[in-house]
Amino acid sequence: MQRYSETAAKEEAVEKFKRSNPLLVMSLMLLFMGTVFLIVGTAVAVVIQKTRSDFMETAVKTEATIVDIRVTGSGDDRVHRVDIRFYDRDGNEIITRLSYYSSSMRVGQQIVIWYNPDNPYSVMDDGGEVATVLVLFIFGTVGLITLICGGIMLSRQLKKGALRERLAREGCYVMADVTEHGLSNTRVNRRRLFRIKCVYSDGFTTHEFEDGYLFDNPLPYITPDNKIRVCVDRNDYGKYFIDIGGERQEHTV
């Protein structure tokens, strides 16, 4: 079997990390989702506000009476239907249904509404701005939190990638004893990731290494005597990467 040089093996491991780092993929997904939430939330809020603004240009303000509150369905499918009655400016009695419900509503309660004089059955409540603020708050909060999480994760992965590149130039390999490897409980895009743990003793101290976010099965890189290469900082073994992507080993079943 042709042997890789140590430098070539390090460089290949670094390139593989860049191409198939699950946490890097996850951070980019979070950034994308956060951006989508902000864009969609802003767009929905603008549409709601524009629709209300156009309606209010000609709408007439009046008081209405809640005449009926009916509940249909049950559980998550439970829906409240609120019917109101008011009189338009021509004195015509109008009975129509509200597009929203509040737990504070009661039959006989007086509420302030706005109606379209050309179509009195089209009404809006007096607090429509709340819907715009609520949409912006919900989508904005979720979007910002997602963006922040994605940004933090991306920053960490970029630093981790920079560390690997430095170790590829300046670090050295040690052969660590594998203590555990297999599938983890973590999933990215519905794909379960692999994990590996190993230890190495330099004669004075036992160093533990692990990686729980691997797209690729580490088994092909474990030697027949249950060891795997770990690239470490010569002066600080706490800075390392397990060589998943270098030279594959032959295993017999």
N, C-alpha and C positions, 0 to 999 in steps of 0.2 A: 504494500500500500504506500502511495506517495505521501510523504510527510509535509505539512505546511510549515513554513517558517513562523517563528513566534510573532514577528511583526505583521505578517500577512494574516495570521489567525486573529490577532487583535483587531486589525482593520476590518476584517470580514464581520466580526462580532458587532462592532460599532455600526457598520452599515445595516446589518440585520435589525439592530435595535431601532434605527431610524425608520426602517420600512415597516416593521411589525410590532411597534410598541403599543399595547392595548390602552395604556393610560393616556398616551398621546392622542390616540383615536378618540377616546372618551372625552378628553378636554376639548377637542375640535368639535365634537358633537354638541357639547354643552354650550360652547360659544355660538354655534349655529342656532341651537334651540332658543337661547336667550335673545339673539338678534331677531328671530322670527316672532317671539312673544312681544317684543317691543314694537316691531313694525305692525303686526296684526292689531295689537291693543290700540296703538295710535290711530290706525286706519279706521277701526270700529268706532272709536270715540269721535273722530272727525265726522264720520257718516251720521252717527247719532245726533251730534250737535248741529250738523248742517240740516238734517231732516227736521229737527225741532225748530231751528231758526227760521226755516222756510215756512213751517206751519204757523209759527207765532206772528208772522208778518200780517196775517189777516184774521187770526183767531180772536174769538170773543171770550172774555172771562165771565164766569157765572158760578153759582153754587148749585150743587147737585145733592140728591139724597140717595143713600144706598138703600135699595128696596129688596135686594135678595143676595144671599151668599150661599152658593151651592158647592158641595164637595163631591167630586167624582174620583173613582179609582181608590187605590190604597197603597200604603208603603211609599216606595220611591215614585210610583205613578200617580200619587195623589195630586189633584188639581183643584184649585179654588176658582170659581167663576163668580165674579162680582157684577151685578146689574145695578145701574143707577138711573135716576129719573131727574130731569130738569126741564125747564122751559126756555125755548130759544127767544130771540129778541122779537119775534113775531107772535109770541104767546103760544106756540105749538108745544105740546107735551112730547118729550123725547125720552124713550127708554132704550138704553144701549148698554154695552158691556165694557168694563174697563179692561185694559191689557195687563194689569198688574194686580197683586193682592198683598195686603199687609196684615199681620196678626192683630194689629190694633183696630182694624175695621169692624164695625158693628152695623147690623140692620137699623136703619133710621138715622144713621150718622150723616151729618152735613159735611161735604168736602168741596174744595175749590177745584174747578176744572176749566180747561179752555176747549172750545169747540170750533169747528170749521163752519162758518156761516153758510157756505155753499153745500155742505154735507154735515149737518149737525150730529150725525151718528159717529163721526170721526172726532174723537176727543183725546186730550192729553191732560195729565195731572199737573198740579202747580209746582211740582218739585223735580222736573225732568232733568235739571242739571246734575242731580245726584247720580243718575244713571251714568252720565259721562264721566264724572269723577270716579265712580266705583269701577268702571271698566278700566280707566287709566291706572287706578290704584292696583287692581288685581293683576292685570297684564304687566304693568310696569314693575311691580314688586317681584313677581315670578321671573320676569325677564332679567331684572338687575341681579337678583340672587343667582340665577343660572349663569349669567355672564361673569359674575365675580368668582363663582366656583370654578367655571371653566378657565378663567384667566389665571387663577391661583394654580390650578392643576397643570396648565400649559407652562407656566413659569417654572414649576418644579421639574417638569419633564425636560424642558430646555436646559436647565442647570444639570440635570442628570445626564443628558446627552453630552454636554460640554465636559463633564467629569469623565465620561467614558472616552472621549477623544483625547483628553489629557493622559488618562491611564494607558491608552493605546500607544502613546508616544513615550511615556516616562515610567509606566508601571512594570510589574513583573508577574509571571504566572506562579501559582502554587497549586498543588494537587490536593484537593480537599476530599474528605470522606463523606459520601452522600448518606444522610440519615433519614431523609424522607423525600418522596417525590410522587406526583400523581395529579389528578384533577382537583381543582379548588372549587369552592362554592360560588366564586365570582363569575359573572357572565358579562360579556360585551357583545352587543348585537345578537343576543340569544346564544352566544357561543361560550361554552365553559372554558375557563382559562386553566393553565397548568401551574403548579407550584413546585418548588424544590428547596430543600434545606441541606446544608452540609457544614462540616467543621474541619478546621486545620490547626495543628499544633506546631508552633515554631520551636518547641523544646522548652519554652518558658510559659507561654500563654496559649490557651485554646481559643481560637477565633471562630465565631459562628457567622455563617453567611446564609441569606435566603432571598428568594424572589418568588412572590406569589401572583405575579401578573404576566404570565407567559402565554402567547398564542401557540407556540410550538411545544410539542412534547420533549422534555429534556432527556428522555431515555437514550436516544441515539448519540448523545454526547457524553454519556457515562461510560467509563472504561469497564472492561470485564471484571476488574477487581474493585468495582463500586466506587470509583473516584471520578471527580470532574474538575476541569481546570477553572480556576478563579483568578482574574487579573486584579491585583491589589496595588495600592500605593505603597511604595517601599518603606515609607516612614509612618504610615497610618493605615492599618489593616481595616479600619472602619470605612474606608473609601475603596470600593471594589465593584466589580461586576462579574457575575457567573457567566462563563463562556458558553452561551447557547447560540450557536451560529458559526463556531469554528470547525475543527476537524471532527467528523463523525466517527463513531466506534462501531466495530462489528460485534453483533451479539448473536449467539446461537440459542435456540429454544430447545 
